[in-house]
Amino acid sequence: MAFTSGCNHPSFTLPWRTPMLYLVALHLLQPGSAQLTVVAPSLRVTANVGQDVVLRCQLSPCKDAWSSDIRWIQLRSSGIVHHYEDGVDLGQMEEYKGRTELLRDGLSDGNLDLRITSVSSSDSGSYSCAVQDGDGYADAVVELEVSDLFSQIVHPWKVALAVVVTLLVGSFVINVFLYRKKAAQSRALKRKDAMLGLSAENLKELASKLNKNADEVEDCNSELKKDCEEMGSGVADLKELAAELEEHSEEMGLWSVPLKLLAAKLGRQTKELEKQHSQFYRHFQHMDSRAVKQKKLVTKLEEHSEQMERRNVKLEAAAVKVGQQAKESEKQKSELKERHEEMAEQTEAVVVATKESGESSPNQSNTGFPMA
């Protein structure tokens, strides 16, 4: 039910009375007294934590309330927030001491306003303004709602929790990214290692082939050395044979022109054979040094197989170069073999000529030449 007050407050609605207070009012009312009413201009008052708030109530009809018994009661705890009687402030709840004030300037107009300073969240709730005087008892209820702006925005623990969750999620995402990146790098390195392993195996196979070729060249050189030594012994035998023929010719006193020509020819052939033998020996020494160098190169390739894995291009060029040298050595080997065959043929021809000259000497003794 709404009505207008004749005092200094705007229009208001008759507040709801709790059953307990209504019974108390009926009990305290005296028969024949004038009806006393307390009205609240605003049933709900809002404030923020730390602010000062005024709870307003007024007597209806308006009358002087200086001598009245005025009590503001917190309905939640049924405790007295402020107690005023006949110009004196009386006892109150501990948590409201020093924080409440009844605005006495409006008492003469019937205003029962209560100021509460530095409100907190615990001050929220319903407050009853109860008035008792000689005319009777009346009360009204005002709702106070205190808001905490900071708590409404965000609590500190919520901020901390959000920060922690954000950090955990961020670290998880970073760890997942780093793990995937590391896995990708590991796969790439494995692929590269596989490729390098294949290259290293190919290089090792090439080195083993080169080693075999070097061993074959060394065996061939040893065989050529043996042939050269045999040829040297053959030349020495030819020299001895020529010396024996000269001695035999001197003893026989046979200085015939054919024998001298044959001896001169044999001497020239012997000199040519010696010259070829020296050339062949120098060439053999050169081939031997080349073989030693090739063998050292092969051993060096085996020792630096790990470095060869990182330098595939250079090793391939080196391998090609060594292959070319091996081909050149094989070519030189074939040329030496051909020369060896030619020298063998020449040696056989000299031996045959020497035998023929030896067989012709007895025939000449039969024609009148003296015998040794």
Backbone hydrogen bonds in HBPLUS format (Angstrom, degrees):
<---DONOR---> <-ACCEPTOR-->    atom                        ^
c    i                          cat <-CA-CA->   ^        H-A-AA   ^      H-
h    n   atom  resd res      DA  || num        DHA   H-A  angle D-A-AA Bond
n    s   type  num  typ     dist DA aas  dist angle  dist       angle   num
A0014-LEU N   A0001-MET O   3.00 MM  13  5.64 174.2  2.00 155.5 157.3     1
A0022-TYR N   A0018-THR O   2.96 MM   4  6.10 152.5  2.04 151.3 160.1     2
A0023-LEU N   A0019-PRO O   2.93 MM   4  6.11 155.7  1.99 148.1 153.3     3
A0024-VAL N   A0020-MET O   2.96 MM   4  6.28 156.4  2.01 147.8 155.0     4
A0025-ALA N   A0021-LEU O   2.84 MM   4  6.06 153.5  1.91 143.8 151.0     5
A0026-LEU N   A0022-TYR O   2.96 MM   4  6.26 155.1  2.02 145.4 151.7     6
A0027-HIS N   A0023-LEU O   2.89 MM   4  6.11 146.3  2.00 143.8 153.8     7
A0028-LEU N   A0024-VAL O   2.92 MM   4  6.15 146.2  2.03 146.3 155.3     8
A0029-LEU N   A0025-ALA O   2.95 MM   4  6.02 136.8  2.14 144.8 155.4     9
A0033-SER N   A0030-GLN O   3.28 MM   3  5.82 166.7  2.30 135.0 135.0    10
A0037-THR N   A0060-SER O   3.08 MM  23  5.02 136.8  2.27 143.5 154.4    11
A0060-SER N   A0037-THR O   2.63 MM  23  5.02 151.5  1.71 159.2 156.6    12
A0039-VAL N   A0058-GLN O   2.83 MM  19  5.38 167.1  1.85 158.2 160.4    13
A0058-GLN N   A0039-VAL O   2.80 MM  19  5.38 148.9  1.89 155.7 165.1    14
A0143-GLU N   A0043-LEU O   2.71 MM 100  5.86 170.9  1.72 150.3 153.3    15
A0045-VAL N   A0143-GLU O   2.71 MM  98  6.07 163.4  1.73 168.9 174.8    16
A0145-GLU N   A0045-VAL O   2.81 MM 100  6.19 158.4  1.85 164.0 170.1    17
A0047-ALA N   A0145-GLU O   2.98 MM  98  6.38 147.3  2.09 159.4 160.0    18
A0147-SER N   A0047-ALA O   2.79 MM 100  6.25 157.8  1.84 150.9 157.5    19
A0051-GLN N   A0048-ASN O   3.09 MM   3  5.74 164.8  2.11 140.8 142.6    20
A0049-VAL N   A0147-SER O   2.87 MM  98  5.97 142.4  2.01 159.3 157.6    21
A0050-GLY N   A0119-VAL O   2.77 MM  69  5.20 169.9  1.78 153.0 156.2    22
A0119-VAL N   A0051-GLN O   2.95 MM  68  5.84 166.8  1.97 163.5 159.8    23
A0053-VAL N   A0116-ILE O   2.90 MM  63  5.39 164.7  1.92 155.1 158.9    24
A0116-ILE N   A0053-VAL O   2.81 MM  63  5.39 166.1  1.83 163.9 168.8    25
A0055-LEU N   A0114-LEU O   2.74 MM  59  5.15 160.4  1.78 156.5 156.1    26
A0114-LEU N   A0055-LEU O   2.84 MM  59  5.15 159.2  1.89 146.5 153.1    27
A0112-LEU N   A0057-CYS O   2.82 MM  55  5.14 177.9  1.82 143.8 143.9    28
A0059-LEU N   A0110-GLY O   2.86 MM  51  5.06 159.5  1.91 141.8 148.6    29
A0065-ALA N   A0107-LEU O   2.92 MM  42  5.08 160.8  1.96 131.1 137.2    30
A0068-SER N   A0065-ALA O   3.27 MM   3  5.07 163.3  2.30 101.2 105.9    31
A0069-ASP N   A0132-GLN O   2.95 MM  63  5.15 166.6  1.97 153.6 156.5    32
A0132-GLN N   A0069-ASP O   2.98 MM  63  5.15 148.6  2.08 137.9 147.7    33
A0070-ILE N   A0084-TYR O   2.73 MM  14  5.08 153.6  1.80 153.5 161.1    34
A0084-TYR N   A0070-ILE O   2.80 MM  14  5.08 175.0  1.80 162.3 163.7    35
A0071-ARG N   A0130-ALA O   2.89 MM  59  5.21 161.3  1.93 156.7 161.5    36
A0130-ALA N   A0071-ARG O   2.82 MM  59  5.21 167.9  1.83 162.0 160.8    37
A0072-TRP N   A0082-HIS O   2.87 MM  10  5.17 169.0  1.88 156.6 160.2    38
A0081-VAL N   A0072-TRP O   2.72 MM   9  5.39 150.3  1.81 149.2 158.2    39
A0082-HIS N   A0072-TRP O   3.29 MM  10  5.17 156.5  2.35 132.9 136.2    40
A0073-ILE N   A0128-SER O   2.82 MM  55  5.07 163.2  1.85 148.3 153.9    41
A0128-SER N   A0073-ILE O   2.77 MM  55  5.07 163.8  1.80 151.2 155.5    42
A0074-GLN N   A0079-GLY O   2.86 MM   5  5.43 162.4  1.89 165.9 168.4    43
A0078-SER N   A0074-GLN O   2.63 MM   4  5.31 125.0  1.92 147.4 165.6    44
A0075-LEU N   A0126-SER O   3.01 MM  51  5.68 158.6  2.06 148.9 154.8    45
A0093-MET N   A0080-ILE O   2.79 MM  13  5.72 147.7  1.89 174.3 174.7    46
A0090-LEU N   A0083-HIS O   2.67 MM   7  5.16 166.3  1.69 148.9 153.8    47
A0085-GLU N   A0088-VAL O   2.83 MM   3  5.33 160.4  1.87 151.7 158.2    48
A0088-VAL N   A0085-GLU O   3.11 MM   3  5.33 149.6  2.21 105.2 114.5    49
A0096-TYR N   A0093-MET O   3.18 MM   3  5.57 155.6  2.24 108.8 116.2    50
A0097-LYS N   A0094-GLU O   3.27 MM   3  5.45 165.9  2.30 107.8 112.1    51
A0099-ARG N   A0096-TYR O   3.05 MM   3  5.26 162.6  2.08 129.4 129.0    52
A0117-THR N   A0099-ARG O   2.85 MM  18  5.14 161.0  1.89 148.7 155.2    53
A0101-GLU N   A0115-ARG O   2.93 MM  14  5.14 134.0  2.14 143.2 151.6    54
A0115-ARG N   A0101-GLU O   2.80 MM  14  5.14 175.4  1.80 155.2 155.8    55
A0104-ARG N   A0102-LEU O   2.90 MM   2  5.81 103.8  2.49 119.1 103.6    56
A0103-LEU N   A0113-ASP O   3.01 MM  10  5.62 157.3  2.06 146.6 153.5    57
A0106-GLY N   A0103-LEU O   3.44 MM   3  6.31 159.1  2.48 116.3 119.9    58
A0107-LEU N   A0104-ARG O   3.15 MM   3  5.10 161.0  2.19 104.0 109.9    59
A0109-ASP N   A0106-GLY O   3.04 MM   3  5.30 138.2  2.22 104.1 115.8    60
A0111-ASN N   A0106-GLY O   2.82 MM   5  4.84 153.4  1.89 148.6 139.6    61
A0110-GLY N   A0107-LEU O   2.96 MM   3  4.95 161.2  1.99 106.4 111.6    62
A0123-ASP N   A0120-SER O   3.02 MM   3  5.45 156.5  2.08 111.3 118.7    63
A0124-SER N   A0121-SER O   3.26 MM   3  5.74 166.2  2.28 111.9 116.1    64
A0125-GLY N   A0144-LEU O   2.84 MM  19  5.31 164.1  1.87 147.7 151.5    65
A0144-LEU N   A0125-GLY O   2.79 MM  19  5.31 176.4  1.79 158.5 159.2    66
A0127-TYR N   A0142-VAL O   2.76 MM  15  5.22 164.5  1.79 154.5 160.0    67
A0142-VAL N   A0127-TYR O   2.73 MM  15  5.22 162.9  1.76 156.2 161.9    68
A0129-CYS N   A0140-ALA O   2.73 MM  11  5.27 162.6  1.76 158.9 164.7    69
A0140-ALA N   A0129-CYS O   3.00 MM  11  5.27 135.0  2.20 125.2 138.6    70
A0131-VAL N   A0138-ALA O   2.72 MM   7  5.38 167.0  1.73 167.5 171.4    71
A0138-ALA N   A0131-VAL O   2.91 MM   7  5.38 150.2  2.00 150.8 158.9    72
A0133-ASP N   A0136-GLY O   2.98 MM   3  5.53 159.2  2.02 156.8 162.9    73
A0136-GLY N   A0133-ASP O   3.17 MM   3  5.53 152.6  2.24 108.6 116.4    74
A0152-GLN N   A0148-ASP O   2.75 MM   4  5.99 146.4  1.86 151.7 162.9    75
A0153-ILE N   A0149-LEU O   2.85 MM   4  6.12 149.5  1.94 146.5 154.9    76
A0154-VAL N   A0150-PHE O   2.87 MM   4  6.04 158.4  1.91 160.9 159.5    77
A0158-LYS N   A0155-HIS O   3.01 MM   3  5.06 121.1  2.37  95.4 111.1    78
A0159-VAL N   A0155-HIS O   2.93 MM   4  6.33 153.3  2.00 151.8 159.5    79
A0160-ALA N   A0156-PRO O   2.80 MM   4  6.13 165.5  1.82 156.0 159.6    80
A0161-LEU N   A0157-TRP O   2.76 MM   4  5.87 157.9  1.81 140.2 147.2    81
A0162-ALA N   A0158-LYS O   2.77 MM   4  5.96 157.5  1.82 147.3 153.8    82
A0163-VAL N   A0159-VAL O   2.82 MM   4  6.08 158.8  1.86 151.4 157.6    83
A0164-VAL N   A0160-ALA O   2.79 MM   4  6.04 163.4  1.82 152.7 157.5    84
A0165-VAL N   A0161-LEU O   2.80 MM   4  5.97 165.6  1.82 150.8 155.3    85
A0166-THR N   A0162-ALA O   2.77 MM   4  5.91 158.8  1.82 145.9 152.7    86
A0167-LEU N   A0163-VAL O   2.80 MM   4  6.05 160.8  1.84 150.3 155.6    87
A0168-LEU N   A0164-VAL O   2.78 MM   4  6.04 160.8  1.82 151.9 157.7    88
A0169-VAL N   A0165-VAL O   2.79 MM   4  6.00 166.4  1.81 153.6 157.5    89
A0170-GLY N   A0166-THR O   2.74 MM   4  5.91 162.3  1.77 149.6 155.6    90
A0171-SER N   A0167-LEU O   2.74 MM   4  5.90 162.7  1.77 150.3 155.3    91
A0172-PHE N   A0168-LEU O   2.80 MM   4  5.98 154.3  1.86 145.9 153.8    92
A0173-VAL N   A0169-VAL O   2.81 MM   4  6.07 162.8  1.83 152.9 157.4    93
A0174-ILE N   A0170-GLY O   2.82 MM   4  6.03 161.7  1.86 149.9 155.6    94
A0175-ASN N   A0171-SER O   2.74 MM   4  5.90 159.1  1.78 147.0 153.3    95
A0176-VAL N   A0172-PHE O   2.82 MM   4  6.05 158.5  1.86 149.8 156.0    96
A0177-PHE N   A0173-VAL O   2.83 MM   4  6.07 160.0  1.87 148.9 154.9    97
A0178-LEU N   A0174-ILE O   2.76 MM   4  6.00 166.1  1.78 154.6 158.5    98
A0179-TYR N   A0175-ASN O   2.75 MM   4  5.88 155.1  1.81 145.5 153.3    99
A0180-ARG N   A0176-VAL O   2.87 MM   4  6.08 163.2  1.90 150.4 154.7   100
A0181-LYS N   A0177-PHE O   2.82 MM   4  6.02 159.5  1.86 149.2 155.9   101
A0182-LYS N   A0178-LEU O   2.72 MM   4  5.87 158.5  1.77 147.3 153.7   102
A0183-ALA N   A0179-TYR O   2.78 MM   4  5.97 154.7  1.84 147.0 154.5   103
A0184-ALA N   A0180-ARG O   2.84 MM   4  6.09 157.7  1.89 148.4 154.2   104
A0185-GLN N   A0181-LYS O   2.86 MM   4  6.13 161.7  1.89 150.0 155.2   105
A0186-SER N   A0182-LYS O   2.77 MM   4  5.94 151.4  1.85 144.7 153.5   106
A0187-ARG N   A0183-ALA O   2.84 MM   4  6.13 155.7  1.90 147.7 154.0   107
A0188-ALA N   A0184-ALA O   2.90 MM   4  6.18 160.1  1.94 149.8 155.5   108
A0189-LEU N   A0185-GLN O   2.81 MM   4  6.03 159.5  1.85 149.4 155.2   109
A0190-LYS N   A0186-SER O   2.83 MM   4  6.05 152.0  1.91 145.6 153.7   110
A0191-ARG N   A0187-ARG O   2.92 MM   4  6.21 157.0  1.97 148.8 154.8   111
A0192-LYS N   A0188-ALA O   2.88 MM   4  6.18 160.0  1.92 149.8 155.6   112
A0193-ASP N   A0189-LEU O   2.70 MM   4  5.90 156.9  1.75 148.0 155.2   113
A0194-ALA N   A0190-LYS O   2.81 MM   4  6.03 151.8  1.89 145.7 153.4   114
A0195-MET N   A0191-ARG O   2.92 MM   4  6.22 158.7  1.96 148.6 154.2   115
A0196-LEU N   A0192-LYS O   2.77 MM   4  6.03 163.4  1.80 153.3 158.2   116
A0197-GLY N   A0193-ASP O   2.69 MM   4  5.83 145.6  1.81 141.0 151.7   117
A0198-LEU N   A0194-ALA O   2.91 MM   4  6.21 154.0  1.97 147.0 153.1   118
A0199-SER N   A0195-MET O   2.92 MM   4  6.25 159.6  1.96 148.4 154.4   119
A0200-ALA N   A0196-LEU O   2.73 MM   4  5.93 155.4  1.79 146.5 153.9   120
A0201-GLU N   A0197-GLY O   2.86 MM   4  6.12 154.4  1.93 145.9 152.8   121
A0202-ASN N   A0198-LEU O   2.90 MM   4  6.18 159.3  1.94 149.9 155.8   122
A0203-LEU N   A0199-SER O   2.82 MM   4  6.08 157.8  1.87 149.3 155.8   123
A0204-LYS N   A0200-ALA O   2.77 MM   4  6.00 151.6  1.85 146.3 154.6   124
A0205-GLU N   A0201-GLU O   2.84 MM   4  6.10 157.7  1.89 149.2 155.2   125
A0206-LEU N   A0202-ASN O   2.85 MM   4  6.14 156.4  1.91 146.9 153.8   126
A0207-ALA N   A0203-LEU O   2.75 MM   4  5.99 154.9  1.81 146.6 153.9   127
A0208-SER N   A0204-LYS O   2.79 MM   4  6.06 154.4  1.86 147.8 154.9   128
A0209-LYS N   A0205-GLU O   2.87 MM   4  6.15 154.9  1.94 147.1 154.4   129
A0210-LEU N   A0206-LEU O   2.83 MM   4  6.09 160.0  1.87 149.9 155.7   130
A0211-ASN N   A0207-ALA O   2.79 MM   4  6.00 149.5  1.88 143.2 152.5   131
A0212-LYS N   A0208-SER O   2.86 MM   4  6.15 155.9  1.91 146.7 152.9   132
A0213-ASN N   A0209-LYS O   2.80 MM   4  6.13 159.7  1.84 151.4 157.5   133
A0214-ALA N   A0210-LEU O   2.76 MM   4  6.00 155.1  1.82 146.6 153.8   134
A0215-ASP N   A0211-ASN O   2.81 MM   4  6.10 153.8  1.88 146.5 154.1   135
A0216-GLU N   A0212-LYS O   2.80 MM   4  6.10 155.5  1.86 149.5 156.7   136
A0217-VAL N   A0213-ASN O   2.77 MM   4  6.05 156.3  1.82 148.6 155.6   137
A0218-GLU N   A0214-ALA O   2.78 MM   4  6.02 152.5  1.86 145.3 153.4   138
A0219-ASP N   A0215-ASP O   2.79 MM   4  6.08 155.0  1.86 147.4 154.5   139
A0220-CYS N   A0216-GLU O   2.79 MM   4  6.05 158.0  1.84 148.1 154.7   140
A0221-ASN N   A0217-VAL O   2.74 MM   4  5.98 153.2  1.81 145.4 153.5   141
A0222-SER N   A0218-GLU O   2.79 MM   4  6.07 151.0  1.87 144.9 153.2   142
A0223-GLU N   A0219-ASP O   2.87 MM   4  6.19 154.2  1.94 146.4 153.8   143
A0224-LEU N   A0220-CYS O   2.74 MM   4  6.05 155.7  1.80 148.3 155.9   144
A0225-LYS N   A0221-ASN O   2.70 MM   4  5.92 147.5  1.81 143.0 152.8   145
A0226-LYS N   A0222-SER O   2.89 MM   4  6.19 154.9  1.95 145.4 151.7   146
A0227-ASP N   A0223-GLU O   2.84 MM   4  6.18 160.0  1.88 149.4 155.2   147
A0228-CYS N   A0224-LEU O   2.71 MM   4  5.94 153.6  1.77 146.3 154.3   148
A0229-GLU N   A0225-LYS O   2.79 MM   4  6.08 156.1  1.85 148.5 155.0   149
A0230-GLU N   A0226-LYS O   2.77 MM   4  6.08 155.5  1.83 149.0 156.8   150
A0231-MET N   A0227-ASP O   2.68 MM   4  5.97 152.2  1.75 146.4 155.2   151
A0232-GLY N   A0228-CYS O   2.68 MM   4  5.99 150.4  1.76 145.9 155.1   152
A0233-SER N   A0229-GLU O   2.81 MM   4  6.13 155.6  1.87 147.0 153.5   153
A0234-GLY N   A0230-GLU O   2.80 MM   4  6.10 147.6  1.91 142.4 152.4   154
A0235-VAL N   A0231-MET O   2.77 MM   4  6.09 153.3  1.84 150.5 157.4   155
A0236-ALA N   A0232-GLY O   2.86 MM   4  6.14 157.1  1.92 146.7 153.4   156
A0237-ASP N   A0233-SER O   2.82 MM   4  6.10 151.9  1.90 143.0 151.3   157
A0238-LEU N   A0234-GLY O   2.79 MM   4  6.11 150.8  1.88 143.7 152.4   158
A0239-LYS N   A0235-VAL O   2.77 MM   4  6.11 153.5  1.84 149.5 157.0   159
A0240-GLU N   A0236-ALA O   2.86 MM   4  6.17 162.2  1.89 151.0 155.6   160
A0241-LEU N   A0237-ASP O   2.73 MM   4  5.98 153.1  1.80 145.8 154.6   161
A0242-ALA N   A0238-LEU O   2.73 MM   4  6.00 153.8  1.80 149.3 156.4   162
A0243-ALA N   A0239-LYS O   2.79 MM   4  6.10 159.5  1.83 151.3 157.3   163
A0244-GLU N   A0240-GLU O   2.79 MM   4  6.04 157.1  1.85 147.9 154.6   164
A0245-LEU N   A0241-LEU O   2.84 MM   4  6.08 151.7  1.91 143.4 151.8   165
A0246-GLU N   A0242-ALA O   2.84 MM   4  6.16 155.4  1.90 148.9 155.4   166
A0247-GLU N   A0243-ALA O   2.86 MM   4  6.13 164.7  1.88 151.7 156.1   167
A0248-HIS N   A0244-GLU O   2.69 MM   4  5.86 159.6  1.73 147.7 154.6   168
A0249-SER N   A0245-LEU O   2.74 MM   4  5.91 147.5  1.84 143.0 152.3   169
A0250-GLU N   A0246-GLU O   2.83 MM   4  6.12 157.0  1.88 150.2 156.4   170
A0251-GLU N   A0247-GLU O   2.79 MM   4  6.06 163.2  1.82 153.6 158.6   171
A0252-MET N   A0248-HIS O   2.82 MM   4  5.92 154.2  1.89 141.5 149.5   172
A0253-GLY N   A0249-SER O   2.77 MM   4  5.76 125.0  2.07 133.8 148.8   173
A0254-LEU N   A0249-SER O   3.11 MM   5  5.33 136.8  2.30 146.2 152.6   174
A0260-LYS N   A0256-SER O   2.90 MM   4  6.18 158.4  1.95 153.3 160.2   175
A0261-LEU N   A0257-VAL O   2.76 MM   4  5.95 163.2  1.79 155.7 160.9   176
A0262-LEU N   A0258-PRO O   2.77 MM   4  5.95 156.2  1.82 143.2 150.8   177
A0263-ALA N   A0259-LEU O   2.70 MM   4  5.95 152.1  1.77 142.9 151.5   178
A0264-ALA N   A0260-LYS O   2.68 MM   4  5.94 163.3  1.71 152.7 157.6   179
A0265-LYS N   A0261-LEU O   2.71 MM   4  5.93 159.7  1.75 149.2 155.6   180
A0266-LEU N   A0262-LEU O   2.69 MM   4  5.87 156.8  1.74 145.0 152.5   181
A0267-GLY N   A0263-ALA O   2.67 MM   4  5.97 147.6  1.77 146.0 155.6   182
A0268-ARG N   A0264-ALA O   2.79 MM   4  6.11 158.4  1.83 149.6 155.4   183
A0269-GLN N   A0265-LYS O   2.81 MM   4  6.04 163.7  1.83 152.7 157.7   184
A0270-THR N   A0266-LEU O   2.74 MM   4  5.89 146.2  1.85 137.3 148.0   185
A0271-LYS N   A0267-GLY O   2.80 MM   4  6.08 157.5  1.85 149.2 154.7   186
A0272-GLU N   A0268-ARG O   2.79 MM   4  6.07 160.4  1.83 151.1 157.0   187
A0273-LEU N   A0269-GLN O   2.66 MM   4  5.91 152.5  1.73 144.4 153.0   188
A0274-GLU N   A0270-THR O   2.73 MM   4  6.02 154.4  1.79 148.3 155.9   189
A0275-LYS N   A0271-LYS O   2.74 MM   4  6.00 156.7  1.79 148.4 155.5   190
A0276-GLN N   A0272-GLU O   2.74 MM   4  5.99 163.2  1.76 150.4 155.1   191
A0277-HIS N   A0273-LEU O   2.62 MM   4  5.75 148.9  1.71 142.9 153.4   192
A0278-SER N   A0274-GLU O   2.76 MM   4  6.03 157.8  1.81 148.2 153.5   193
A0279-GLN N   A0275-LYS O   2.83 MM   4  6.11 161.3  1.87 148.8 154.7   194
A0280-PHE N   A0276-GLN O   2.62 MM   4  5.78 159.6  1.66 147.3 154.2   195
A0281-TYR N   A0277-HIS O   2.72 MM   4  5.91 149.5  1.81 144.7 153.8   196
A0282-ARG N   A0278-SER O   2.81 MM   4  6.08 160.6  1.84 149.8 154.7   197
A0283-HIS N   A0279-GLN O   2.80 MM   4  6.02 160.6  1.84 150.4 156.7   198
A0284-PHE N   A0280-PHE O   2.71 MM   4  5.88 148.3  1.81 140.4 150.4   199
A0285-GLN N   A0281-TYR O   2.76 MM   4  6.08 154.5  1.82 147.8 154.6   200
A0286-HIS N   A0282-ARG O   2.84 MM   4  6.12 157.5  1.89 147.6 154.2   201
A0287-MET N   A0283-HIS O   2.77 MM   4  6.07 156.3  1.82 147.7 154.6   202
A0288-ASP N   A0284-PHE O   2.69 MM   4  5.96 151.1  1.77 146.9 156.1   203
A0289-SER N   A0285-GLN O   2.84 MM   4  6.14 161.1  1.88 151.9 156.1   204
A0290-ARG N   A0286-HIS O   2.85 MM   4  6.13 153.0  1.93 144.7 153.2   205
A0291-ALA N   A0287-MET O   2.78 MM   4  6.04 151.9  1.86 146.0 153.9   206
A0292-VAL N   A0288-ASP O   2.87 MM   4  6.18 154.6  1.93 148.4 155.6   207
A0293-LYS N   A0289-SER O   2.84 MM   4  6.10 160.2  1.88 148.7 154.2   208
A0294-GLN N   A0290-ARG O   2.83 MM   4  6.09 157.1  1.88 147.4 154.1   209
A0295-LYS N   A0291-ALA O   2.81 MM   4  6.07 153.6  1.88 146.6 154.2   210
A0296-LYS N   A0292-VAL O   2.82 MM   4  6.12 156.9  1.87 151.5 157.8   211
A0297-LEU N   A0293-LYS O   2.79 MM   4  6.05 154.9  1.86 147.8 155.5   212
A0298-VAL N   A0294-GLN O   2.86 MM   4  6.16 151.2  1.94 145.0 152.8   213
A0299-THR N   A0295-LYS O   2.92 MM   4  6.23 162.0  1.95 150.6 155.0   214
A0300-LYS N   A0296-LYS O   2.80 MM   4  6.02 154.8  1.87 148.3 156.1   215
A0301-LEU N   A0297-LEU O   2.84 MM   4  6.09 148.3  1.94 143.6 152.5   216
A0302-GLU N   A0298-VAL O   2.90 MM   4  6.24 151.3  1.98 147.9 156.0   217
A0303-GLU N   A0299-THR O   2.84 MM   4  6.13 156.9  1.89 149.4 155.8   218
A0304-HIS N   A0300-LYS O   2.99 MM   4  6.12 149.4  2.08 143.8 151.4   219
A0308-MET N   A0304-HIS O   2.94 MM   4  6.13 143.0  2.08 140.0 151.2   220
A0309-GLU N   A0305-SER O   3.14 MM   4  6.43 129.4  2.41 134.4 145.6   221
A0309-GLU N   A0306-GLU O   3.16 MM   3  5.24 135.8  2.37  94.6 106.4   222
A0310-ARG N   A0307-GLN O   3.11 MM   3  5.39 131.4  2.36 101.2 113.0   223
A0311-ARG N   A0307-GLN O   3.15 MM   4  6.39 124.6  2.47 138.3 153.4   224
A0315-LEU N   A0311-ARG O   3.02 MM   4  6.16 159.3  2.07 149.8 156.3   225
A0316-GLU N   A0312-ASN O   2.84 MM   4  6.03 151.3  1.92 145.8 153.8   226
A0317-ALA N   A0313-VAL O   2.99 MM   4  6.34 155.9  2.05 146.4 152.8   227
A0318-ALA N   A0314-LYS O   2.79 MM   4  6.09 157.0  1.85 147.1 154.5   228
A0319-ALA N   A0315-LEU O   2.64 MM   4  5.84 153.1  1.71 146.5 154.6   229
A0320-VAL N   A0316-GLU O   2.82 MM   4  6.08 155.7  1.88 145.7 152.3   230
A0321-LYS N   A0317-ALA O   2.87 MM   4  6.14 156.6  1.92 146.8 153.5   231
A0322-VAL N   A0318-ALA O   2.80 MM   4  6.07 159.7  1.84 150.5 156.0   232
A0323-GLY N   A0319-ALA O   2.79 MM   4  6.02 153.3  1.86 145.9 154.0   233
A0324-GLN N   A0320-VAL O   2.84 MM   4  6.17 152.3  1.92 146.5 154.1   234
A0325-GLN N   A0321-LYS O   2.87 MM   4  6.22 156.2  1.92 148.1 154.9   235
A0326-ALA N   A0322-VAL O   2.74 MM   4  6.03 152.1  1.82 147.5 156.0   236
A0327-LYS N   A0323-GLY O   2.80 MM   4  6.10 154.1  1.87 146.7 154.1   237
A0328-GLU N   A0324-GLN O   2.76 MM   4  6.09 155.5  1.82 148.3 155.8   238
A0329-SER N   A0325-GLN O   2.70 MM   4  5.99 153.6  1.77 147.1 155.1   239
A0330-GLU N   A0326-ALA O   2.78 MM   4  6.07 154.2  1.84 147.4 154.8   240
A0331-LYS N   A0327-LYS O   2.75 MM   4  6.01 150.7  1.84 145.2 154.4   241
A0332-GLN N   A0328-GLU O   2.74 MM   4  6.02 160.9  1.77 151.0 156.1   242
A0333-LYS N   A0329-SER O   2.72 MM   4  5.89 148.3  1.82 142.2 152.2   243
A0334-SER N   A0330-GLU O   2.85 MM   4  6.15 155.6  1.91 145.6 151.1   244
A0335-GLU N   A0331-LYS O   2.90 MM   4  6.26 153.7  1.97 146.3 154.2   245
A0336-LEU N   A0332-GLN O   2.75 MM   4  6.02 160.2  1.79 151.0 156.5   246
A0337-LYS N   A0333-LYS O   2.79 MM   4  6.03 151.2  1.87 146.2 155.1   247
A0338-GLU N   A0334-SER O   2.88 MM   4  6.17 153.2  1.95 144.5 151.6   248
A0339-ARG N   A0335-GLU O   2.88 MM   4  6.22 159.1  1.92 150.7 156.4   249
A0340-HIS N   A0336-LEU O   2.71 MM   4  5.90 152.5  1.78 146.4 155.0   250
A0341-GLU N   A0337-LYS O   2.85 MM   4  6.13 154.2  1.91 147.0 153.6   251
A0342-GLU N   A0338-GLU O   2.88 MM   4  6.21 152.9  1.95 145.9 154.0   252
A0343-MET N   A0339-ARG O   2.75 MM   4  6.02 161.8  1.78 152.2 157.2   253
A0344-ALA N   A0340-HIS O   2.83 MM   4  6.03 152.8  1.90 145.6 153.7   254
A0345-GLU N   A0341-GLU O   2.89 MM   4  6.14 154.9  1.95 145.0 151.7   255
A0346-GLN N   A0342-GLU O   2.83 MM   4  6.15 158.6  1.87 150.4 156.7   256
A0347-THR N   A0343-MET O   2.76 MM   4  5.96 155.6  1.82 147.4 154.7   257
A0348-GLU N   A0344-ALA O   2.81 MM   4  6.07 159.4  1.85 148.2 154.0   258
A0349-ALA N   A0345-GLU O   2.86 MM   4  6.13 150.8  1.95 144.5 153.1   259
A0350-VAL N   A0346-GLN O   2.85 MM   4  6.17 154.9  1.91 149.1 155.7   260
A0351-VAL N   A0347-THR O   2.84 MM   4  6.11 162.1  1.87 152.2 157.4   261
A0352-VAL N   A0348-GLU O   2.83 MM   4  6.04 159.8  1.87 147.4 153.2   262
A0353-ALA N   A0349-ALA O   2.81 MM   4  6.04 156.3  1.87 145.3 152.5   263
A0354-THR N   A0350-VAL O   2.73 MM   4  5.95 153.5  1.79 148.2 156.4   264
A0355-LYS N   A0351-VAL O   2.83 MM   4  6.09 158.4  1.88 150.0 155.7   265
A0356-GLU N   A0352-VAL O   2.84 MM   4  6.09 157.4  1.89 146.9 153.7   266
A0357-SER N   A0353-ALA O   2.89 MM   4  6.13 154.5  1.95 147.5 154.1   267
A0358-GLY N   A0354-THR O   2.89 MM   4  6.12 149.0  1.98 144.5 153.6   268
A0359-GLU N   A0355-LYS O   2.88 MM   4  6.17 146.7  1.99 148.3 157.1   269
A0360-SER N   A0356-GLU O   2.99 MM   4  6.20 140.9  2.15 140.8 151.3   270
A0361-SER N   A0357-SER O   3.21 MM   4  6.39 131.6  2.46 138.1 148.5   271
A0364-GLN N   A0360-SER O   3.13 MM   4  6.41 149.0  2.23 148.1 156.2   272
A0365-SER N   A0361-SER O   3.20 MM   4  6.51 144.7  2.33 144.1 153.6   273
A0366-ASN N   A0362-PRO O   3.28 MM   4  6.56 139.7  2.45 141.6 150.5   274
A0366-ASN N   A0363-ASN O   3.23 MM   3  5.28 132.3  2.47  94.7 106.9   275
A0367-THR N   A0364-GLN O   2.97 MM   3  5.14 145.6  2.09 100.6 111.4   276
A0368-GLY N   A0365-SER O   3.40 MM   3  5.59 167.6  2.42 105.3 107.2   277
